[in-house]
Each structure stands twice: as structure tokens, then as C-alpha cells.
């Protein structure tokens, strides 16, 4: 079996360009039963200048409130951004969408009041590097909002995740066994609120740099 390290960013972007066609439909059952309420609750904490990393098809856009001045959304998939662009026209907040990877884009340090990432940490080749970038770009009194999936605190589920990890990662570029809360702590950020749900798989986190 191929090494997990051989999954290149180019291949991952190609895969997500292909996923874009049916991504919203595929994730709809999960969105309706689990993610929708969590997105809405977390995104309600966003304000000011917002940076959303891995914005994907723009599932969070409709939940941003009037306290948000502008949303800058980035994603490496042009097809995903096309979907997000259509959704951005339906909201009243100024939105700027950028094609690219956060590791390569240049933003001024401490320039965002809120940084958002949902279901993205599982896909980054170097998740700690990305989290440290979030910390660097967030204003001292700003907030970093994460809605992620990761390793469960349920022993049975955790063992199943570990067994499936390599095969799942090779197929989708998505890791099942990362711990977003621990990564945030190791990056030196202070967690304001953290909650796990859905058999300990879903992480809802609000932190400050």
C-alpha cells in the first residue's frame, strides 16, 4: 500500500475539484442531523474582519451575522470556490474569495478579528503549521473558531478509527485520528470553550491566540 506521505497537495486539490460537484449533496444528511446546529452556534461568535480557511463550498456563509465586516474565504479548489461564490451572492456581508493554500498566501500578521476553520484540520498535511498560522494572523483579542472531526474519546470508536485511518486517508486525504483540541493547546493558544459530541468525534472549539 502507498505511503500516506505520497499523497501530494496537487492530488488532494484535484480530488476536491472532483468532489465539488456532489459535495453538498453527499454531506447533506450529516449537515441536517449534526453539523447545521453546530455551525450556526459557533459562527454566531464571528465578528469584524473574518478569515475562513478552507471555505469549501461556503456552507458557513449563511450563518455569519451583521457583526461581521467582511469575510475573506480561501480554498485550494477552484470548483469548491465556484459553489461558495454563488452562496456569497445571497448574503449581505462583503465577501472576498481567494484561490490558494493558507501556507502559501501572505496576509498581514494580527489582521483578523475572527479566524474560522470547519472540517479542515483533518486534511492538512501539516496541521500544526496551519494552526500556528491562524494564531499569527489573529488579533490579540480575536477569536479562532473551529468545528472539526477527530479521534474519539470512546475506546471502541477510537480503535475503529485507528484501523481505518490509512485506507481512509489514502482514499480521501482526510485523517480520522487527529485531535484538534490538543493541537490548539500545543500551538500555545488559550481555549475559551471546547466541547465534544457525536461519540466524541465532533469538536467545537473557540480559542484565542
Secondary structure per residue as TSV (DSSP state, phi and psi in degrees):
chain	resnum	aa	ss	phi	psi
A	1	X	-	360.0	142.9
A	2	X	-	-61.4	149.1
A	3	X	-	-69.1	144.5
A	4	X	G	-61.9	-26.4
A	5	X	G	-69.7	-17.7
A	6	X	G	-83.5	-0.4
A	7	X	-	-80.2	106.4
A	8	X	-	-83.3	160.4
A	9	X	H	-62.3	-35.8
A	10	X	H	-61.3	-44.3
A	11	X	H	-66.1	-41.0
A	12	X	H	-61.6	-43.0
A	13	X	H	-63.8	-42.5
A	14	X	H	-59.7	-43.2
A	15	X	H	-61.0	-45.1
A	16	X	H	-71.3	-28.2
A	17	X	H	-62.9	-38.2
A	18	X	H	-71.9	-38.6
A	19	X	H	-64.3	-29.5
A	20	X	T	-55.0	-32.7
A	21	X	T	-61.0	-34.8
A	22	X	T	-129.0	10.0
A	23	X	H	-58.1	-49.5
A	24	X	H	-61.3	-38.5
A	25	X	H	-69.6	-41.1
A	26	X	H	-64.9	-41.2
A	27	X	H	-86.2	-5.3
A	28	X	H	-54.8	-47.0
A	29	X	H	-58.5	-42.9
A	30	X	H	-67.7	-38.3
A	31	X	I	-62.6	-46.4
A	32	X	I	-68.1	-38.9
A	33	X	I	-89.8	-29.6
A	34	X	I	-126.8	-51.5
A	35	X	I	-79.0	-35.1
A	36	X	H	-53.8	-52.3
A	37	X	H	-66.0	-34.5
A	38	X	H	-71.7	-41.6
A	39	X	H	-58.4	-50.6
A	40	X	H	-58.2	-43.7
A	41	X	H	-68.0	-44.5
A	42	X	H	-69.5	-47.2
A	43	X	H	-65.7	-21.8
A	44	X	T	-64.2	-15.1
A	45	X	T	-87.0	-5.6
A	46	X	-	-76.6	145.0
A	47	X	-	-157.9	165.9
A	48	X	E	65.0	-142.9
A	49	X	E	-77.7	120.4
A	50	X	E	-113.1	133.9
A	51	X	E	-114.7	119.6
A	52	X	E	-108.4	117.0
A	53	X	E	-89.4	138.0
A	54	X	T	55.9	56.5
A	55	X	-	-67.5	-19.9
A	56	X	T	59.7	-131.6
A	57	X	T	-86.6	5.3
A	58	X	T	85.0	32.7
A	59	X	T	-61.9	-26.2
A	60	X	T	-85.7	-16.2
A	61	X	G	-54.2	-42.4
A	62	X	G	-70.3	-9.7
A	63	X	G	-97.5	-7.1
A	64	X	-	-72.6	135.3
A	65	X	-	-99.0	-177.8
A	66	X	T	-67.4	-13.7
A	67	X	T	-76.4	-7.6
A	68	X	E	-88.8	125.1
A	69	X	E	-78.8	-46.1
A	70	X	E	-157.1	147.4
A	71	X	E	-115.4	122.5
A	72	X	E	-106.2	115.3
A	73	X	E	-112.5	133.7
A	74	X	E	-124.4	148.7
A	75	X	E	-162.8	143.5
A	76	X	S	-78.6	-9.4
A	77	X	-	-101.5	115.8
A	78	X	H	-66.9	-30.6
A	79	X	H	-72.1	-37.9
A	80	X	H	-62.9	-43.2
A	81	X	H	-64.5	-31.0
A	82	X	H	-61.5	-40.5
A	83	X	H	-65.9	-42.8
A	84	X	H	-64.7	-37.0
A	85	X	H	-59.5	-42.9
A	86	X	H	-62.7	-40.1
A	87	X	H	-71.0	-32.2
A	88	X	H	-66.7	-24.3
A	89	X	T	-74.2	-11.5
A	90	X	T	-96.1	-0.9
A	91	X	S	-116.2	160.9
A	92	X	S	-91.7	-5.0
A	93	X	S	-87.0	136.9
A	94	X	E	-61.1	129.2
A	95	X	E	-130.4	133.4
A	96	X	E	-121.5	122.4
A	97	X	E	-108.9	131.4
A	98	X	E	-124.7	130.6
A	99	X	E	-84.1	121.3
A	100	X	S	160.4	178.6
A	101	X	-	-111.1	136.0
A	102	X	T	-57.3	-31.2
A	103	X	T	-66.8	-21.7
A	104	X	T	-108.4	-15.4
A	105	X	-	-82.2	150.3
A	106	X	-	-109.9	114.4
A	107	X	-	-122.7	152.4
A	108	X	-	-68.0	136.2
A	109	X	T	-61.7	145.8
A	110	X	T	54.6	43.8
A	111	X	-	-108.3	-2.8
A	112	X	E	-121.9	138.6
A	113	X	E	-78.7	-32.3
A	114	X	E	-138.4	134.4
A	115	X	E	-122.1	129.2
A	116	X	E	-120.7	138.7
A	117	X	E	-144.2	122.8
A	118	X	E	-125.1	125.5
A	119	X	S	56.9	37.8
A	120	X	-	-113.1	-32.9
A	121	X	T	-59.6	-29.7
A	122	X	T	-65.7	-19.7
A	123	X	T	-102.2	-16.5
A	124	X	-	-72.5	135.6
A	125	X	T	-64.7	-35.8
A	126	X	T	-127.6	79.0
A	127	X	H	-59.4	-37.1
A	128	X	H	-63.1	-38.2
A	129	X	H	-61.3	-43.0
A	130	X	H	-66.5	-42.0
A	131	X	H	-64.3	-36.9
A	132	X	H	-68.0	-31.3
A	133	X	H	-66.6	-42.1
A	134	X	H	-56.0	-47.0
A	135	X	H	-60.4	-41.7
A	136	X	H	-67.7	-35.1
A	137	X	H	-85.6	-16.6
A	138	X	E	-83.9	138.5
A	139	X	E	-64.3	152.4
A	140	X	E	-52.6	-35.3
A	141	X	E	-101.0	12.7
A	142	X	E	-81.3	-175.5
A	143	X	E	-133.7	143.4
A	144	X	E	-113.4	122.0
A	145	X	E	-114.6	124.0
A	146	X	E	-127.9	132.2
A	147	X	E	-124.2	107.2
A	148	X	E	-134.4	165.5
A	149	X	E	-114.2	155.6
A	150	X	-	-170.0	-162.4
A	151	X	-	-62.1	134.8
A	152	X	-	-79.9	155.6
A	153	X	S	-95.6	7.6
A	154	X	S	-93.2	122.2
A	155	X	H	-56.7	-44.9
A	156	X	H	-64.1	-47.8
A	157	X	H	-63.0	-41.8
A	158	X	H	-59.6	-43.0
A	159	X	H	-66.1	-37.6
A	160	X	H	-64.8	-40.8
A	161	X	H	-61.8	-43.0
A	162	X	H	-64.9	-37.0
A	163	X	H	-67.3	-35.5
A	164	X	H	-88.4	-12.2
A	165	X	H	-50.8	-56.7
A	166	X	H	-63.3	-46.7
A	167	X	H	-63.1	-42.8
A	168	X	H	-66.2	-42.9
A	169	X	H	-64.1	-43.0
A	170	X	H	-63.1	-34.7
A	171	X	H	-79.8	-37.9
A	172	X	H	-119.7	-14.1
A	173	X	S	74.0	19.1
A	174	X	-	-120.1	124.8
A	175	X	-	-87.4	140.6
A	176	X	S	-95.7	-12.6
A	177	X	S	-117.9	15.8
A	178	X	-	-80.2	155.6
A	179	X	-	-119.7	94.9
A	180	X	H	-57.1	-37.4
A	181	X	H	-64.3	-43.6
A	182	X	H	-66.9	-37.2
A	183	X	H	-62.9	-41.7
A	184	X	H	-62.7	-44.0
A	185	X	H	-62.8	-44.3
A	186	X	H	-66.1	-25.0
A	187	X	T	-77.6	-5.2
A	188	X	T	87.4	15.2
A	189	X	-	-90.1	155.3
A	190	X	E	-97.6	125.3
A	191	X	E	-83.5	123.9
A	192	X	E	-87.4	-41.1
A	193	X	E	-150.4	135.2
A	194	X	E	-145.6	131.6
A	195	X	E	-141.5	139.6
A	196	X	E	-114.9	143.0
A	197	X	E	-147.7	-178.6
A	198	X	T	53.5	63.1
A	199	X	T	61.1	28.7
A	200	X	T	77.6	10.1
A	201	X	T	-88.8	-35.8
A	202	X	E	-93.0	128.7
A	203	X	E	-111.4	126.1
A	204	X	E	-113.8	117.7
A	205	X	E	-133.2	134.7
A	206	X	E	-123.5	125.7
A	207	X	E	-135.8	167.4
A	208	X	E	-128.1	151.6
A	209	X	-	-67.2	360.0
